[in-house]
C-alpha cells in the first residue's frame, strides 16, 4: 500500500490484486456534523441515519452513474423515515423523522412491523428513475443491504457500518466474478474483516485500518475522493413546486395566512413567499383573482 493524502471526509476505494475482492471505505466527519447541526436527533435515530449515510456512499462507490442515489427507510414504529441522498459529485444530505419518545432499541424495533426500504437511482439526463425494494432481512442496515446485493445483483457482499455523534463510517467488500485472483481470497479477506471493531472503524484512517487488517495482502488503494455536505434546495426550486400546486391554491394560502412558508427537511432553510412574490411567480395577481372568484 502507498501513502495517501488523508481528507477529513473521504471515500476510499481499493482492490486486492491477488484476491477476487474490491472494496470501499468511507469516513464522514464534517459532512456528518453538517447533517447533525440541522436537527437534534435522538441517539438511536442519529446512529441509524449515520449508518445509512455511510452506506449510501459505499453503494455509490462503484456506480458509473451521473445522478442521485437515494436510500429511504420507512418505518411504522417510532422511526417514520430515514432519507439519504448521495450525488455523483460526492455531495450528500440526509434527514430523519420520528414520533414520540424513542427508546434505546435496535433498528427493527425502531422501524416496527410493515416497514419498507427503497433504493432509487435518479439520473440527471431526464430518464425515469429506477427503484428497488430492499427486504428487511436482518437486524441492521448493513445486513439488509448485504442481503439485497446478494439477491438482486448476485454479488457476495460484506458490509460494516457505524455512527455516533462525531463520525459516520463504513467498510464494504464485494466478491468479483470467478477468474479474478485466488478463489480462496474471498473467504480469507472476509474472515479478516470480521475482526474489525466498531471503534476501529470510527477511529482509524483508511490506510491505517487497511494495513491493520490486510498487511499480508496485496491491496491497491486508489486516490481518496473528498465527500461534502450540500443541500440542493433553493428558492427557485420551491417556486417551481408552488407552480405545480397552482395559482388558486397558493393564492388561497396567501389570503388566509399572509404568506406561504416552506421549510427544507434536509437543511431547515425557510422560504417565505408573500403576495408580491406570488404575483411575480404566477405573472398575475393571484390573490386578487382568488378574491374575485370567491365573490
TAPETA-V793093 format. One record per helix or strand. SS is the DSSP state (h for helix, s for strand). FROM is the first residue (numbers start at 1). LEN is the number of residues. If there is no record, write none. Layout:
ss=SS from=FROM len=LEN
ss=SS from=FROM len=LEN
This chain:
ss=s from=10 len=7
ss=s from=19 len=1
ss=s from=21 len=8
ss=h from=30 len=8
ss=h from=43 len=18
ss=s from=67 len=8
ss=s from=79 len=9
ss=s from=91 len=8
ss=h from=107 len=5
ss=s from=116 len=8
ss=s from=130 len=5
ss=h from=141 len=13
ss=s from=157 len=7
ss=s from=168 len=8
ss=s from=182 len=1
ss=h from=185 len=9
ss=h from=198 len=6
ss=h from=206 len=9
ss=s from=219 len=3
ss=s from=225 len=2
ss=s from=228 len=2
ss=h from=235 len=11
ss=h from=247 len=11
ss=s from=259 len=5
ss=s from=270 len=5
ss=h from=275 len=8
ss=h from=286 len=9
